Amino acid sequence: MVSRRVVRVERHAKHQHIVLDDGAIVAVHFRMNGDWELAHAHDPLPSYARIVFATTDGMRLCLVDSRALCTATYHAPGAPPELALGPEPDALTAGALWDALARRTGSIKTVLLDQRVVAGLGNIYVAEALWRARVHPAHRASALSGRQVQALVRGIKAAIADGFARQGRYRAGLRDRPFRVYDREGSACTRCRTKVERMTQAGRSTYWCPGCQGRRAGR
């Protein structure tokens, strides 16, 4: 991939597509904590640099990931990545979410992590959305009421909007806007003052408030 020009960069949920001038696409998935780092070509390589792009103006773009979970795949012209994604949060409606959840018997927390249900939701913002909607994370997805689904759509949109206001995912200043429930185990809930608890679902940490989110349906 030499002497190619980037014509645009697209976001598709958690995926970033770098579109080249010949129609090829470099599809990047940041996973847990991958991110780009821009520097001059003569600067030392950053720690945990996984992929390096050199530019004609003497700059260097590195995909950095301390956990080595991020991926970048090349797709030839005419063979774009195939993505099975649900609606983006800003386009999500209560009707669409109701239909998607009606067929799901798993817990609402794990169901919302499925990108085919809602695109772009990760572990942090699912927890934040459920807290905002006052829905227990182990509540059976198909057992949510219409009112709960409406509250959850509002919670998802609010959690994502709050995320965009954080000025980056991993940069300094992130904690200047503390999360409402995520990573607050043992701290008082900012809404009801009950201590936030943590449990494990599908191998991931779930933070929730027993006072605000105490009721659940189904096992």
C-alpha positions, 0 to 999 in steps of 0.5 A, spaced: 500 500 500 504 505 497 503 512 494 496 511 496 492 518 497 486 518 503 480 521 500 475 520 506 475 517 513 468 514 515 465 511 521 461 505 522 459 504 529 465 502 532 469 501 525 473 506 522 474 506 514 480 509 511 478 510 504 483 510 499 483 513 492 483 507 488 477 505 492 480 500 497 479 500 504 483 500 510 478 497 516 480 499 523 477 496 529 480 500 536 477 494 540 478 496 548 483 502 547 486 502 540 487 509 538 491 513 533 497 517 535 500 523 530 507 525 530 513 527 526 517 521 522 523 522 526 520 522 533 521 515 536 516 510 535 510 510 541 510 504 545 505 499 543 505 501 536 502 496 532 501 499 525 505 505 522 503 509 516 508 514 513 506 520 509 509 525 504 509 531 508 514 528 514 509 525 518 507 518 521 500 516 523 501 510 528 495 505 531 497 504 538 494 499 543 497 496 549 493 490 549 494 488 542 486 487 541 485 492 535 485 490 528 486 493 521 484 489 515 485 491 507 480 490 503 481 491 495 477 495 491 470 493 489 470 488 496 468 493 501 467 490 509 461 486 510 458 489 516 452 486 520 450 492 524 443 495 527 441 502 527 446 508 530 444 511 537 442 517 533 437 514 529 434 509 534 427 509 535 423 505 541 419 501 535 426 499 532 429 497 539 422 494 541 422 489 535 429 487 536 428 485 543 422 481 542 426 476 539 432 476 545 431 472 551 438 474 554 439 479 559 438 486 556 446 488 558 449 482 554 443 483 548 445 491 547 452 489 546 450 485 540 452 490 534 446 487 530 441 490 535 444 497 536 451 499 532 456 502 536 454 501 544 460 498 548 460 496 555 461 503 558 455 506 555 451 500 555 452 500 563 451 508 563 444 507 558 441 502 563 442 506 569 439 512 566 433 508 564 433 505 571 433 498 568 436 492 571 442 489 567 440 482 568 433 484 566 430 479 560 431 483 554 424 481 551 420 482 558 422 490 558 415 494 557 414 499 552 415 504 557 422 501 559 424 501 552 422 508 551 426 510 557 432 506 554 432 509 548 433 516 551 438 513 556 442 510 550 442 517 546 444 521 553 450 516 554 452 517 547 452 524 547 455 525 554 461 520 551 462 525 545 462 531 550 468 527 553 473 530 548 476 523 546 476 516 549 483 515 552 486 522 553 487 526 559 481 530 562 477 524 561 475 523 568 473 531 569 467 528 567 466 522 571 461 516 569 454 516 572 455 508 574 461 505 570 467 504 574 464 507 581 463 500 585 462 502 592 461 509 591 454 512 592 449 513 586 449 520 584 441 519 584 439 515 590 445 515 594 445 507 594 452 504 593 454 502 586 455 494 585 459 490 580 457 484 577 460 480 571 456 478 565 459 475 559 466 476 562 465 483 562 464 488 568 457 491 569 456 496 574 449 498 577 445 501 582 441 496 586 437 502 589 435 505 582 435 499 578 433 494 583 427 490 579 429 485 574 424 480 570 426 473 567 433 469 569 
